Amino acid sequence: MSSPPFPARPGVFAGKVAIVTGSESGIGRETARLLCEAGAAVVLNGRQPERLEHTRQALAAAGHAVAACVADVTDYAACELLVETALAHFGRLDVLVTNASISQRAYFADMQPDVFRQVLDSNVYGSVYPLKAALPHLLASRGSVTFISSISALNGMPSGSAYCAGKAAVSNLAHTLRLELAETGLHFGVVHIGFTQNDPEKRVLDAAGQPVPIAYRPTRWQKSQAEVAAIIVRHIRKRRRRTVISLLGRIIVLVHSTLPRLGDWIVLRTLKKMRKFYE
């Protein structure tokens, strides 16, 4: 492989170029940081220019090779621009992490149809469009694609219908693409994230599409963003097919596959406890 057109730092991803969508903040930002620390050049992405630039400057000040592209990943033309940014700055593309998405806190019966579609689009097309734009370059590098899903894709979660459906669709998409492109050497993986500590300003959509705080989650169930990012980066490095984060997530997989009614009972019981917290 020829020398990359950027200063390569030592590490397991030395000389590699990654795009991490939704990396202006949260888990995406920490994943981008760890990829940089492992030697990769990273293209950051988000929809808020000031926050995105703040993250870019912070990583650049630490000596990392970074670029940034403001892009809505549910817009295919914007995703083409995102990929072009990687090629223009770093000359290649090896890793794609589709992390950007919108979540919700609303019951299906109350949701406006356009809000359901907005949440679903962000999770499905927010993965499909960046991948479609990046695919030729990832095939050329025999690279890696990681879809960020959720443990809610493994078992339905009340007040999260569109989000759960979108994350489940992404998981199935990865399986399908793995079969279709089995002979290409391109890695497709899914990370099912559990409850994670969020930035204080984190918001999700209510039934009318208004931003509201996320639902209460017991602290003991949550991992830090850095912990989750470390698991994601290890997943990419080992080219795993599926990673389920947290003991809770693994319990959900076990119960859902062997005792689904018990799984539903546990979810509903937990929901009642969370409702009491708000009362």
N, C-alpha and C positions, 0 to 999 in steps of 0.2 A: 504494500500500500504506500502511495506517495505521501510525503509530508503534508499535514493539514495546513490550510492558509490562516492559521491562528496559533498562538503560543500554546503548545500542548503541555498540560500539567501532568505530573505522574499520577497514576491511579488505574483502577481496573477499567475505567472508561476513557482512558487517554486517547486522544485523537478522534473520539466519537462526538457526534452532534445530536442533541435531543431537542424536541419540542415538548413542552409541558403546557397543556391548555389550562386556563384558570389558575395561573401561577402568580398572579399579582398579590395573592394573600393566601392564608390558610395552609391546608395540606399541600396544595400545588406549589406554593412558595417554598415550603420546607423540602419538598421532593426535588425541586430545581436546585436548591442550595446543596443538598447532599450529592446530586449528580455532578455539580460543579466541583465539589470537594473530592469526588472520585475521578476527576480528570476530564469530564465532558465539557464541551461548549454547549450552552443552553439558550434556546429562544424562549423568552417569557411571553405570556399572553394574558390578556384580560380585556375588560370593557371600560375600565376607569383609568383614563390616561395618567392622572396624577399619582394614583396609588401604584400603577404599573411602573412608572418612571422612578418612584421612590424605591421600589424593590430592585429595579435594574441598577440604580446607583449604588445601593447597599452591596450588591453582589460584585459589581465592578470594583468598588473600593477595596474589597477583600482580595482583589487580584484575579477574579474569575473572568472567563471569556463568556460574555452574555450579550444578547440583543433582545429587543422587545418589539412586539407588534400588537397594537390595539386591533382586536378583531372579535366579532360576534360569531361563535363557531356554529350557529345555526344558519349562517349565510355562507353558501358555498364559495362565492367570489372572495369573501373575506378569508376563508380558509386557504384559497389559492395564494393570496397575498401573504399569509402566515408562512406557508411553505417556501414561497419566493424569498422571504426574509432570511430563512435559514440558509438557503443556497447562496444568496447574495453576500451574507456575512461570513459563512463558514464553508461553503462549497460542497456540502454533502448533507445527508440526513441518515441517521442510524437508529434513532429511538423516538417513538411517539408515545406519549402518555396522555390519554384523553380523560382529564380530570374535571373540566368545567361542566357544571350542571346547576339546575335550579331545583330546590326541594319545596315541599309544601307542608302546611298544617291545616288540613280541611277535609271534611267528609265528602264522599263522592256525591251524595244526594244534594249537597249545598253548593257544589262547585259550578261556576259558570263554564260552559263548554270551551270557551277560548282560553280560560286559565288552565284547564286540563291539558289542552293542546300545547300551551306554552311550556308547561312542565315536562310533558312527554317529549316534545321536540328538543328541548335542551339536553335531555338525557340520551335520546336516540340519534337525532341528526347531529347533536354536539359531539358524537363519536364517529358517525358515518362520514360526515363531510370532511373533517380533518384527515381521516384515513384515506378517503377517496382522492383527495388532493395530493397526499404524500405517498401513495402506494407505489408509483413507479420508482421513486427514489429509495424507498425502503426495500423494495425487491432487489434493486441494484446492489445495495449494501448487505443484503441478507440480514436485515436488522430485526428490530423488536417493536411490537405493539402491545401496550398494556391498557386495557379498559378499566377504569375505576368504577366498580359497581358497589354494592352494599349488601350487608346481611339481610336487608329487607327484600332483596331479590330472591332469597332462599325461602322465605316464609312471609306471607302477606302481613302488612302492618296497618291497622286502622288509622285513618286520617292521612294516609300516604298513597292512595290508589294510583295516581299518575306516576309518582316517583318510583313506586315498587314495580309497576308495569315497565317503565323505561329501563330500570336497572336489570330486570329479568331479560328484557329484549337484548340488551348489550351482551349479557352472558351467553345467550344462545347464538348471537351473531359471531362471537369469538369462536365458538365451537364449529359453526358452519364454515367460517373462513379458514380455520385450521385444516378442515377436510378439503376444501376447494384448492388451497394453496400448499398442500402437504409436500409437494416436490420442490418448492422454491427455496426452502431454508429460512423463510420468514417466520419469526416467533409471534404467536398470538397468546396473550395471557389475560386473565381477569383477576383483579384483587377485590374481594368483598370486604369493604370497610365496616367496622362496627362503630359504636358510639365514640366520638372523638371530641376533645376540647376544641371549642370554636373561638374565633376572634370575637370580641365583645359586640362588634357591629354586625355580626352575621345575621341575616334575615332570610326568611322563607316566605312563600306566598300563601295568603289565606284564600277563602273560597271566592272572593271578589277580585283576587289578583293584587291585593295590597301587601306590602312587606310587613311581616310581624316577626317577633323573636321566635327562635326554635323552641320546641316543647322541652319541658324540664327533663333532665336525665340525671340519675344518681351519679355522683362523682366517682364512686367506686367502680362504675361500669365503663368509665372513659379512659382512653389513652391520650397521651399528648400528641400534638401534631408531629413533633420530631420523631416520636416512637413509630407512628404510622408511616411517616415518610421513609424511615429506615427499613421498614418491612417492604415497602414498595420497591425501593432501590435494590434490595436483596432479591426480590422476586424477579426483577428485570435481569440482574446479573446472572441468576441461575436459570433464566429462561423457563420459568415455571408456567404450567398451564393454568393453575388456579391456586390462589392463596386466600384463605379465610382468616381474617384477623380477629383475635381475641377468643378467650375461652367461651364467652357467650355465643359468638358466631359458630364455633365448632359444635356446641350443644344444639344450636338451632338446626344445623345440618343433620346431626344424628337423630334428633327427635322428629324433624320433618320427614325424614326418609323411613323411619321405623314406627313412630307413634304419632301420626299427624294430628289426631284429635287432641292428644295431650298437648302438643305444640300450640294449637289454637287456644286451649284452655289457659295455658301459661301467658300467652299474649294478651288475652282479654282480662285476666286477673291483674297483670301488670298495668294495663291501661286504666283500670279502675283505681289503682293506687295513685297513678299520675294525675287523674282527675281530682282526687282528694287534695293533692298538693295545691291545685289552683283555686279550690273552693275556700 
